[in-house]
Amino acid sequence: MPLETRLDLRLTQKLILTPQLQLAIKLLQMTQLELTQLLNQELIENPLLEESTEDFETGESMEGEDNIQDVDEDTEPLLSRNLKFEVDEYFDDRGSDGRDIGYFSPGIDEKPSFELFHAKKTSLHEHLLWQLGLTTADSNTKKAAELLIGNIDDDGYLQITDEEACSISGISLDTIVKARQLIQDLDPSGVAARNLTECLLLQINSLGLSGTLVEKIVTNNLDDLCKMKYSQIAKIYDVPTENVAAAVKIIKGLEPRPGRSFSSEETIYIVPDVYIFKADGEYQITLNDEGMPKLRLNNNYRRLFMQKDQISKEDKNFLKEKMRSAVELIKSLDQRNRTIYKVSESLLSFQREFFDGGVKYLKPLTLRDIAADIKMHESTISRVTSNKFLACSQGIFSFKYFFSSSIPTTAGRVSSTSVKDLIKKIVAEEDATKPLSDKNIADKLKDYDIKIARRTIAKYRDELKIPQQTRRKKEGFN
């Protein structure tokens, strides 16, 4: 076939995500914290955006909201209010109310950094190095100890062997061992251990319990201890069961992660995205916007944008692009809120009995059910329900909590979530000395007209983090 150059005209259909749609999808799947961070960043980067306050929602602030639309040559007149505006007046206005306009006023010193007033929590490594500096060890031993401290993880365990430390540093093995023992004598007790057994033994030695039944159990019978085979341990050491009980009580008081108290991890509390509470016999749905900046268009920049003779073409294009970005962001935020509200309203409709009575009334529900109810795509519902939480009189739940598979019963179909809750209740009420097997639990569920296989019970038990029968068994002592 000869090669030739020619022009072809083809008509095709393609699915293309526009920048506006990409932004809407991005905002929809964001958590409350992520969205707040994004909006704060946009407030910094986009001069056309500013934060409004609740008591200032009239006048010019509403004026900007009413005129939200695509900005082009045809829509520019809509942004204009025939206001006489000079560039110098804008900067005078910005400077007169104390707002920063990009430079410091003469004679005003820069304020000290906030970090100077913020107390920093001491880390485990800093705590160990501080104690090491107070010891009378020789310089080689301290150098080896510093190397070992640098290889201790956040839980307090040493993550390097003596031989590896010797090979890396060139320090003799005897000095490395001496340095490790020096660190193990520091606070917290059990630090620099190489495994759980050594960690517990270090704490036992510091309590003066060397050679006791406690030390023997930790050294030789940790597996039996985990399986709660207390009677078997008593037979091995030919001691009364009460002695084993006393030893177990001491072992339970030891710290398996000695570095935990120095952890810098902060607890992140769940902030609900939606509140649903009953008032005057009717449920009210409220979106949580606490701490989230409320955006509006900056009127000063909008007026500056309309002064064609006052600013250069480059500046005009810059403001035009920022105006378009601001309008799209505000539109996408409004769309996000409307979608979350619709999904919450549909959830309330499907799971009304749950909001009235609790978990046992939870119904089987799928994303497709919600999508069909509010006439949206299933993928949109998935994005809305990901990493978002709902607060109601029953507690705080993930949106995903309300979606579960169904299990057939003689009275109809029930939610797998309610079955899991029932399994948790059955296990909580069992005799601790004679825990129920998975088959026993399945038999008890038959009393509630729920018939499921033993392997399904095992699956649900694992999801609920309930130990198996032998691990739940307790001897006849506390």
C-alpha positions as CSV (number, residue, x, y, z in Angstrom):
1,M,0.0,0.0,0.0
2,P,1.5,3.4,-1.0
3,L,2.0,6.0,1.7
4,E,0.1,9.2,1.2
5,T,-0.9,12.3,3.2
6,R,-4.6,13.2,3.4
7,L,-7.1,15.0,5.6
8,D,-10.0,13.1,7.2
9,L,-13.0,14.5,9.1
10,R,-14.3,12.2,11.7
11,L,-17.2,12.7,14.2
12,T,-16.7,10.9,17.5
13,Q,-18.3,11.1,21.0
14,K,-16.0,11.2,24.0
15,L,-16.6,11.5,27.7
16,I,-14.5,14.4,28.9
17,L,-14.3,15.7,32.5
18,T,-14.3,19.5,32.3
19,P,-12.3,21.4,34.9
20,Q,-15.5,22.4,36.6
21,L,-16.7,18.8,36.9
22,Q,-13.3,17.7,38.1
23,L,-13.4,20.4,40.8
24,A,-17.0,19.3,41.9
25,I,-15.9,15.7,42.1
26,K,-12.8,16.7,44.1
27,L,-14.8,18.7,46.6
28,L,-17.5,16.0,46.9
29,Q,-15.1,13.3,48.2
30,M,-13.2,15.6,50.6
31,T,-13.5,15.3,54.3
32,Q,-14.5,18.3,56.5
33,L,-10.9,18.9,57.5
34,E,-9.5,18.6,53.9
35,L,-12.2,21.0,52.6
36,T,-11.4,23.5,55.3
37,Q,-7.7,23.4,54.5
38,L,-8.5,23.8,50.7
39,L,-10.7,26.8,51.3
40,N,-8.2,28.5,53.5
41,Q,-5.5,27.9,50.9
42,E,-7.8,29.4,48.2
43,L,-8.4,32.5,50.4
44,I,-4.6,33.0,50.4
45,E,-4.0,32.4,46.7
46,N,-7.0,34.0,45.1
47,P,-7.4,37.8,45.8
48,L,-11.0,37.7,44.4
49,L,-12.1,35.6,47.3
50,E,-12.6,36.8,50.9
51,E,-14.3,35.3,54.0
52,S,-17.6,36.7,55.0
53,T,-19.1,36.8,58.5
54,E,-22.6,35.7,59.5
55,D,-23.6,39.2,60.5
56,F,-22.5,40.7,57.2
57,E,-24.6,38.9,54.7
58,T,-26.3,41.9,53.2
59,G,-25.3,44.7,50.9
60,E,-22.2,44.2,49.0
61,S,-21.7,40.6,50.2
62,M,-25.0,39.5,48.7
63,E,-24.2,41.5,45.6
64,G,-21.3,39.3,44.8
65,E,-23.4,36.1,45.3
66,D,-26.2,37.3,43.0
67,N,-23.8,37.9,40.1
68,I,-22.0,34.5,40.2
69,Q,-21.7,33.4,36.6
70,D,-19.1,32.8,33.9
71,V,-17.0,35.8,33.4
72,D,-16.4,36.9,29.8
73,E,-16.8,40.0,27.7
74,D,-20.6,39.7,27.7
75,T,-21.0,39.2,31.5
76,E,-18.5,41.9,32.6
77,P,-21.2,44.6,32.6
78,L,-23.1,42.5,35.1
79,L,-20.2,42.9,37.5
80,S,-20.1,46.7,37.0
81,R,-22.2,49.0,39.2
82,N,-20.9,52.2,37.4
83,L,-18.8,52.9,40.4
84,K,-16.0,55.5,40.2
85,F,-12.9,53.8,41.4
86,E,-9.3,54.7,41.4
87,V,-6.4,52.2,42.0
88,D,-4.9,54.4,44.7
89,E,-8.2,54.5,46.5
90,Y,-8.2,50.7,46.7
91,F,-4.8,50.6,48.4
92,D,-5.7,53.4,50.7
93,D,-8.8,51.5,51.7
94,R,-6.8,48.4,52.4
95,G,-4.3,50.2,54.5
96,S,-6.7,52.3,56.5
97,D,-8.4,49.4,58.3
98,G,-5.1,47.8,59.5
99,R,-5.0,45.0,57.0
100,D,-1.7,43.8,55.7
101,I,-1.0,45.2,52.2
102,G,2.3,43.4,51.7
103,Y,4.8,45.3,53.8
104,F,5.4,46.4,57.4
105,S,4.7,49.9,58.5
106,P,7.8,51.9,59.6
107,G,8.6,51.6,63.3
108,I,6.6,48.4,63.8
109,D,8.7,45.5,65.0
110,E,7.9,42.0,63.7
111,K,6.1,39.9,66.4
112,P,7.9,36.9,67.8
113,S,7.0,33.5,66.3
114,F,4.1,31.5,67.8
115,E,6.4,28.5,68.2
116,L,8.3,30.4,70.9
117,F,5.2,30.2,73.1
118,H,4.1,26.6,72.2
119,A,5.4,23.8,74.5
120,K,6.9,20.9,72.6
121,K,6.4,17.4,74.0
122,T,9.6,15.6,74.8
123,S,10.2,12.6,72.5
124,L,11.5,9.3,73.7
125,H,14.8,9.8,72.0
126,E,15.3,13.2,73.6
127,H,14.4,11.8,77.0
128,L,16.9,9.0,76.7
129,L,19.7,11.3,75.5
130,W,19.0,13.7,78.4
131,Q,19.4,10.8,80.9
132,L,22.5,9.5,79.0
133,G,24.1,12.9,79.5
134,L,23.7,12.6,83.3
135,T,25.5,9.2,83.5
136,T,29.2,8.8,84.3
137,A,29.8,6.4,81.4
138,D,33.0,6.8,79.3
139,S,33.0,8.6,75.9
140,N,33.0,5.4,73.9
141,T,30.1,3.9,75.7
142,K,28.1,7.1,75.3
143,K,28.9,7.2,71.6
144,A,27.7,3.6,71.3
145,A,24.6,4.4,73.4
146,E,23.7,7.4,71.1
147,L,23.9,5.1,68.1
148,L,21.5,2.6,69.8
149,I,19.1,5.3,70.9
150,G,18.9,6.4,67.3
151,N,17.7,2.9,66.4
152,I,14.9,2.7,69.0
153,D,11.4,2.9,67.5
154,D,8.5,4.9,68.9
155,D,7.3,1.9,71.0
156,G,10.7,1.7,72.7
157,Y,12.1,-1.4,71.0
158,L,15.6,-1.6,69.7
159,Q,15.6,-2.3,65.9
160,I,19.3,-3.2,65.5
161,T,21.3,-6.1,66.8
162,D,24.5,-5.8,68.7
163,E,26.5,-7.2,65.8
164,E,25.0,-4.8,63.3
165,A,25.8,-1.8,65.6
166,C,29.3,-3.1,66.0
167,S,29.7,-3.4,62.2
168,I,28.3,0.1,61.5
169,S,30.2,2.0,64.2
170,G,33.4,0.1,64.4
171,I,33.0,0.0,68.2
172,S,33.8,-3.2,70.0
173,L,31.0,-5.7,70.7
174,D,31.7,-5.6,74.4
175,T,31.2,-1.8,74.4
176,I,28.0,-2.1,72.4
177,V,26.6,-4.6,74.9
178,K,27.6,-2.4,77.8
179,A,25.9,0.6,76.1
180,R,22.7,-1.4,75.5
181,Q,22.6,-2.5,79.1
182,L,23.1,1.1,80.2
183,I,20.1,2.3,78.1
184,Q,18.0,-0.6,79.5
185,D,18.6,0.8,83.0
186,L,17.1,4.2,82.0
187,D,13.5,5.4,82.2
188,P,11.0,4.2,81.0
189,S,11.5,0.7,82.3
190,G,11.6,-1.9,79.5
191,V,13.1,0.4,76.9
192,A,15.7,-0.8,74.3
193,A,14.4,-4.4,74.5
194,R,14.6,-6.5,71.4
195,N,11.3,-8.4,71.9
196,L,8.3,-8.5,74.1
197,T,9.7,-11.1,76.4
198,E,12.8,-9.1,77.1
199,C,10.7,-6.0,77.6
200,L,8.6,-7.6,80.2
201,L,11.6,-9.2,82.0
202,L,13.3,-5.8,82.2
203,Q,10.3,-4.4,84.0
204,I,10.0,-7.5,86.2
205,N,13.7,-7.1,87.3
206,S,13.1,-3.4,88.0
207,L,10.3,-4.4,90.3
208,G,12.5,-6.8,92.2
209,L,10.6,-9.9,91.1
210,S,13.5,-11.9,89.6
211,G,13.2,-15.6,90.2
212,T,9.5,-15.4,91.0
213,L,6.6,-17.2,89.3
214,V,6.0,-14.0,87.4
215,E,9.4,-14.2,85.7
216,K,8.9,-17.9,85.0
217,I,5.6,-17.4,83.3
218,V,6.9,-14.6,81.1
219,T,10.0,-16.5,80.2
220,N,8.4,-19.9,79.4
221,N,4.6,-19.6,79.1
222,L,3.6,-16.5,77.2
223,D,1.6,-18.5,74.7
224,D,-0.3,-20.3,77.4
225,L,-0.9,-17.0,79.1
226,C,-2.3,-15.5,75.9
227,K,-4.7,-18.5,75.6
228,M,-5.6,-18.1,79.3
229,K,-4.6,-21.6,80.2
230,Y,-4.1,-20.7,83.8
231,S,-4.9,-24.2,85.2
232,Q,-2.2,-25.7,82.9
233,I,0.3,-23.2,84.1
234,A,-0.5,-24.0,87.7
235,K,0.1,-27.7,87.0
236,I,3.5,-27.0,85.3
237,Y,4.9,-25.2,88.3
238,D,2.9,-27.2,90.9
239,V,1.4,-24.1,92.5
240,P,-2.2,-23.2,93.5
241,T,-4.3,-21.5,90.8
242,E,-4.6,-18.5,93.1
243,N,-0.8,-17.9,92.8
244,V,-1.1,-18.0,89.0
245,A,-3.9,-15.4,89.3
246,A,-1.7,-13.1,91.4
247,A,1.1,-13.4,88.9
248,V,-1.1,-12.8,85.9
249,K,-2.4,-9.6,87.6
250,I,1.1,-8.3,87.9
251,I,1.9,-9.2,84.3
252,K,-1.2,-7.3,83.1
253,G,0.1,-4.2,84.9
254,L,3.3,-4.2,82.8
255,E,3.7,-2.0,79.8
256,P,4.3,-3.9,76.5
257,R,5.1,-0.6,74.7
258,P,7.3,1.5,77.0
259,G,7.6,4.3,74.5
260,R,3.9,4.9,74.3
261,S,3.8,7.7,76.9
262,F,6.2,9.7,74.8
263,S,4.3,9.4,71.6
264,S,3.7,12.6,69.7
265,E,0.6,11.4,68.0
266,E,-2.4,13.5,68.7
267,T,-5.9,12.1,69.0
268,I,-8.1,13.2,66.0
269,Y,-11.7,13.5,67.0
270,I,-14.5,12.8,64.6
271,V,-16.3,15.9,63.4
272,P,-19.7,15.1,62.0
273,D,-20.5,16.4,58.5
274,V,-24.3,16.2,59.1
275,Y,-26.5,16.5,62.2
276,I,-30.0,14.7,62.2
277,F,-32.1,15.4,65.3
278,K,-35.8,15.3,66.1
279,A,-37.5,18.6,67.0
280,D,-41.3,18.9,67.5
281,G,-41.8,15.4,66.3
282,E,-40.0,15.9,63.0
283,Y,-36.4,15.3,62.0
284,Q,-34.2,18.2,61.1
285,I,-31.1,17.9,58.8
286,T,-28.3,20.4,59.4
287,L,-25.0,20.5,57.5
288,N,-22.0,21.2,59.7
289,D,-20.1,24.2,58.5
290,E,-18.4,25.1,61.8
291,G,-14.9,26.3,61.3
292,M,-15.3,26.3,57.6
293,P,-14.7,29.8,56.0
294,K,-17.7,31.2,54.1
295,L,-16.6,32.6,50.8
296,R,-17.7,35.6,48.8
297,L,-16.3,37.7,46.0
298,N,-14.1,40.6,47.0
299,N,-15.9,43.8,45.9
300,N,-12.8,45.9,45.8
301,Y,-11.1,43.6,43.4
302,R,-14.3,43.3,41.4
303,R,-14.4,47.0,40.9
304,L,-10.7,47.1,40.1
305,F,-11.3,44.4,37.5
306,M,-13.8,46.7,35.7
307,Q,-11.3,49.6,35.5
308,K,-10.1,48.8,32.0
309,D,-8.1,52.0,31.7
310,Q,-6.5,51.7,35.1
311,I,-4.8,48.3,34.9
312,S,-2.7,46.6,32.2
313,K,-3.9,43.8,30.0
314,E,-1.7,41.3,31.8
315,D,-3.3,42.3,35.2
316,K,-6.7,42.2,33.6
317,N,-6.2,38.7,32.4
318,F,-4.9,37.7,35.8
319,L,-8.0,39.0,37.6
320,K,-10.3,37.5,35.0
321,E,-8.8,34.1,35.5
322,K,-9.0,34.4,39.3
323,M,-12.6,35.6,39.0
324,R,-13.5,32.6,37.0
325,S,-11.8,30.3,39.5
326,A,-13.6,31.9,42.4
327,V,-17.0,31.6,40.8
328,E,-16.4,28.0,40.0
329,L,-15.3,27.2,43.5
330,I,-18.4,28.9,45.1
331,K,-20.7,27.1,42.7
332,S,-19.0,23.7,43.4
333,L,-19.3,24.3,47.1
334,D,-23.0,25.0,46.8
335,Q,-23.4,21.8,44.7
336,R,-21.5,19.8,47.2
337,N,-23.7,20.9,50.1
338,R,-26.9,20.2,48.1
339,T,-25.8,16.7,47.2
340,I,-24.8,15.8,50.8
341,Y,-28.2,17.1,52.0
342,K,-30.0,15.0,49.4
343,V,-28.2,11.9,50.4
344,S,-28.8,12.6,54.1
345,E,-32.5,13.1,53.4
346,S,-32.7,9.9,51.5
347,L,-30.9,8.0,54.3
348,L,-33.3,9.4,56.8
349,S,-36.2,8.2,54.6
350,F,-34.8,4.6,54.2
351,Q,-33.6,4.2,57.8
352,R,-36.2,6.1,59.7
353,E,-36.8,3.1,62.1
354,F,-33.1,3.1,63.0
355,F,-33.2,6.8,63.9
356,D,-36.2,6.1,66.1
357,G,-35.2,2.7,67.7
358,G,-31.5,2.0,67.2
359,V,-29.3,-0.6,65.5
360,K,-31.6,-3.6,65.6
361,Y,-34.0,-1.7,63.3
362,L,-31.3,-1.0,60.7
363,K,-32.5,-2.1,57.2
364,P,-30.4,-3.6,54.4
365,L,-29.4,-0.8,52.0
366,T,-27.2,-0.3,49.0
367,L,-25.7,2.6,47.2
368,R,-27.9,1.8,44.2
369,D,-31.1,2.3,46.4
370,I,-30.0,5.9,47.3
371,A,-28.9,6.6,43.7
372,A,-32.3,5.6,42.3
373,D,-34.1,7.6,45.0
374,I,-32.4,10.9,44.4
375,K,-31.7,10.2,40.7
376,M,-27.9,10.4,40.8
377,H,-25.2,8.1,39.7
378,E,-24.0,5.4,42.1
379,S,-20.4,6.6,41.9
380,T,-21.6,10.0,43.1
381,I,-23.3,8.4,46.2
382,S,-20.1,6.5,46.8
383,R,-18.0,9.8,46.9
384,V,-20.6,11.5,49.2
385,T,-20.5,8.6,51.7
386,S,-16.7,8.2,51.8
387,N,-15.0,9.4,54.9
388,K,-18.0,11.4,56.1
389,F,-19.9,11.1,59.4
390,L,-23.5,11.6,60.6
391,A,-24.5,12.5,64.2
392,C,-27.9,11.6,65.5
393,S,-29.6,10.6,68.8
394,Q,-28.2,7.1,68.4
395,G,-24.6,8.4,68.2
396,I,-22.0,9.3,65.5
397,F,-21.8,6.9,62.5
398,S,-20.0,6.8,59.2
399,F,-22.2,7.1,56.2
400,K,-21.0,3.7,55.1
401,Y,-22.4,2.3,58.3
402,F,-26.0,2.6,56.9
403,F,-25.2,0.4,53.9
404,S,-25.1,-3.3,54.5
405,S,-26.1,-6.6,52.9
406,S,-29.3,-8.5,53.8
407,I,-29.7,-11.8,55.6
408,P,-33.0,-13.7,55.1
409,T,-35.1,-14.6,58.1
410,T,-38.6,-16.1,58.6
411,A,-39.9,-12.6,59.2
412,G,-38.2,-11.0,56.2
413,R,-34.7,-9.7,55.5
414,V,-32.5,-8.1,58.1
415,S,-29.3,-6.0,57.9
416,S,-25.9,-7.8,58.4
417,T,-25.0,-4.8,60.7
418,S,-27.9,-5.6,63.1
419,V,-26.8,-9.2,63.1
420,K,-23.3,-8.2,64.0
421,D,-24.6,-6.1,66.8
422,L,-26.7,-9.1,68.0
423,I,-23.5,-11.3,68.0
424,K,-21.7,-8.7,70.0
425,K,-24.6,-8.8,72.6
426,I,-24.6,-12.6,72.8
427,V,-20.8,-12.7,73.4
428,A,-21.1,-10.0,76.0
429,E,-23.7,-12.0,78.0
430,E,-21.9,-15.4,77.8
431,D,-20.4,-17.2,80.8
432,A,-16.7,-16.2,80.7
433,T,-15.7,-19.6,82.1
434,K,-17.6,-21.4,79.3
435,P,-17.5,-19.2,76.2
436,L,-19.7,-20.0,73.3
437,S,-18.3,-21.5,70.1
438,D,-19.3,-20.2,66.7
439,K,-21.8,-23.1,66.3
440,N,-23.3,-22.1,69.7
441,I,-23.7,-18.5,68.6
442,A,-25.3,-19.7,65.4
443,D,-27.8,-21.8,67.4
444,K,-28.7,-18.8,69.6
445,L,-29.3,-16.7,66.5
446,K,-32.0,-19.2,65.5
447,D,-34.0,-18.0,68.5
448,Y,-34.2,-14.6,66.7
449,D,-35.3,-16.4,63.4
450,I,-31.8,-15.7,61.9
451,K,-30.2,-18.7,60.3
452,I,-26.6,-18.3,59.1
453,A,-23.6,-20.6,58.7
454,R,-20.9,-21.1,61.3
455,R,-18.2,-19.8,58.9
456,T,-20.3,-16.6,58.5
457,I,-20.3,-16.2,62.3
458,A,-16.5,-16.6,62.3
459,K,-16.3,-13.9,59.6
460,Y,-18.4,-11.5,61.5
461,R,-16.6,-12.2,64.7
462,D,-13.3,-11.4,63.1
463,E,-14.7,-8.1,61.7
464,L,-15.9,-7.2,65.3
465,K,-12.4,-8.2,66.6
466,I,-13.9,-10.7,69.0
467,P,-11.4,-13.4,69.9
468,Q,-12.1,-17.1,69.2
469,Q,-13.6,-19.3,71.9
470,T,-10.3,-20.5,73.5
471,R,-9.0,-16.9,73.7
472,R,-12.1,-15.7,75.5
473,K,-12.1,-18.4,78.1
474,K,-11.3,-17.4,81.6
475,E,-10.6,-19.5,84.7
476,G,-12.7,-19.2,87.8
477,F,-10.8,-16.2,89.1
478,N,-10.5,-12.5,88.2
